[in-house]
Amino acid sequence: MQEIKVPEGFDWQMWINRWDRMQERYIDKRSERFEIMVQLVRETQGSISHILDLGCGTGSLMLEMLKAFPDSEVFGIDFDRTLLSLACKRLGSFGNRVHIIFDDLRQPSWLKQISEPIDAVVSATALHWMQQDELTNLYGQFAKVLRSGGIFLNADHVGSDSGKTQKAWQKRKEESHNQGENCETWEDFWADYMTALGLKTTQICQRVLGGWEGGIEDGMPLTWHFDKLKDAGFESVDCFWRYDCDAIYGGLKS
Ligand SMILES: C[S@@+](CC[C@H](N)C(=O)[O-])C[C@H]1O[C@@H](n2cnc3c(N)ncnc32)[C@H](O)[C@@H]1O
């Protein structure tokens, strides 16, 4: 992937750490989610050669997969070059086991970038950026890249059919996000990171806010995901972990 130009002496590790701390502010039990996904991949798959992380950002989940499956190659796709640059730095020591790919999951072009049969398609807190029809379409595409018996796992926001439940979850979430000192917000991270990269505020808006075109921020109910996954050719669809309005769900490619 073509890397962005940065000022000399740029402190990559500091920004990688800041991203993780900022995400932990919003994503309850983030590392527990990663551990469970690794465990599910391990326990459902005989051998693991190829793993694909969608909306990989700075490569946090890719790192866990690379460490857990030393014989695997891990592909990560994202449409934000500034985050992918952090992923390249974070994962550089894994050499040719890592494939960082710039593409937009809403475009069919990403499929052409994957030529190997994939054993596990994983994603963390990214697919809710899609609209319902885009996500439905993606589930069909995941079934195409996965080999038979391969697993799809998504750790993300899921909604409730009940407005009251959704409201209660939302309240708890907002309260927990406001706890703790020195917690950086999404907006503050981006403002500082763009400044450090020498990019302008207008570019921040294009990149971070312009990428947002009304996805399903609150998530869809699990029953919606299960139906769409079954329609796409998945079996054994299930919820493997849940914490209020967040879940790990997925299934096996038939
Ligand atoms: C909240 S971040 C999570 C990143 C990473 N999975 C993690 O857990 O740290 C959401 C990611 O999804 C990516 N993303 C959103 N929409 C996308 C799209 N249409 N194509 C590719 N990546 C997308 C964003 O660029 C961002 O890196």
PDBQT file of the ligand as one rigid body, heavy atoms in Angstrom, charges set to zero:
ROOT
HETATM    1  C1  LIG A 301     -14.061   2.229  14.611  1.00  0.00    +0.000 C 
HETATM    2  S1  LIG A 301     -12.883   1.830  13.395  1.00  0.00    +0.000 S 
HETATM    3  C2  LIG A 301     -12.376   0.182  13.901  1.00  0.00    +0.000 C 
HETATM    4  C3  LIG A 301     -11.035  -0.178  13.349  1.00  0.00    +0.000 C 
HETATM    5  C4  LIG A 301     -10.472  -1.537  13.818  1.00  0.00    +0.000 C 
HETATM    6  N1  LIG A 301     -11.279  -2.625  13.374  1.00  0.00    +0.000 N 
HETATM    7  C5  LIG A 301     -10.309  -1.561  15.323  1.00  0.00    +0.000 C 
HETATM    8  O1  LIG A 301     -11.028  -2.340  15.975  1.00  0.00    +0.000 OA
HETATM    9  O2  LIG A 301      -9.482  -0.809  15.832  1.00  0.00    +0.000 OA
HETATM   10  C6  LIG A 301     -13.869   1.526  11.942  1.00  0.00    +0.000 C 
HETATM   11  C7  LIG A 301     -13.006   1.247  10.715  1.00  0.00    +0.000 C 
HETATM   12  O3  LIG A 301     -13.826   0.879   9.619  1.00  0.00    +0.000 OA
HETATM   13  C8  LIG A 301     -13.275   1.456   8.451  1.00  0.00    +0.000 C 
HETATM   14  N2  LIG A 301     -14.320   1.532   7.428  1.00  0.00    +0.000 N 
HETATM   15  C9  LIG A 301     -15.545   2.082   7.540  1.00  0.00    +0.000 A 
HETATM   16  N3  LIG A 301     -16.219   2.019   6.382  1.00  0.00    +0.000 NA
HETATM   17  C10 LIG A 301     -15.395   1.388   5.500  1.00  0.00    +0.000 A 
HETATM   18  C11 LIG A 301     -15.508   1.047   4.129  1.00  0.00    +0.000 A 
HETATM   19  N4  LIG A 301     -16.606   1.346   3.439  1.00  0.00    +0.000 N 
HETATM   20  N5  LIG A 301     -14.489   0.429   3.519  1.00  0.00    +0.000 NA
HETATM   21  C12 LIG A 301     -13.346   0.140   4.227  1.00  0.00    +0.000 A 
HETATM   22  N6  LIG A 301     -13.170   0.457   5.522  1.00  0.00    +0.000 NA
HETATM   23  C13 LIG A 301     -14.181   1.079   6.158  1.00  0.00    +0.000 A 
HETATM   24  C14 LIG A 301     -12.816   2.839   8.951  1.00  0.00    +0.000 C 
HETATM   25  O4  LIG A 301     -11.910   3.468   8.074  1.00  0.00    +0.000 OA
HETATM   26  C15 LIG A 301     -12.212   2.458  10.276  1.00  0.00    +0.000 C 
HETATM   27  O5  LIG A 301     -10.854   2.104  10.167  1.00  0.00    +0.000 OA
ENDROOT
TORSDOF 0
